[in-house]
Amino acid sequence: MEVNISKQNGITTVTLVGRLDTPASPEVEKALEPVHENATGTIVLDCKGLEYISSSGLRIFLSIRKSAAAKGGRVIVKDINNDIRSVFMMTGFLNLFEIQ
């Protein structure tokens, strides 16, 4: 699992590549600590390269949303594939996140 974080013009973009499953979750959570700390602006979760998401991955997305909401930020989930869209639909995440 690869996580890249960039910030430009007040927008933090988190690019996720690979499988966000239970074994990868601790590493991803650690990589995203700076995003939680600075969740005041817009956070874009770029999922173009995300192949799979487990319940552990969904919890990570939810925790980012919670951090952003507490600090006045917003989260946009971008470029999810059809499989991940199905998971989001079944779990109600389509209603929780702004999807682009």
Buried (B, 14 or more C-beta within 10 A) or exposed (E): BEBEBEEEEEEBBBBBBBBBBEEBBEEBBEBBEEBBEBBBBBBBBBBEBBBBBBEBBBEBBBBBBEBBEEEEBBBBBBBBBEEBBEBBEEBEBBEBBEBE
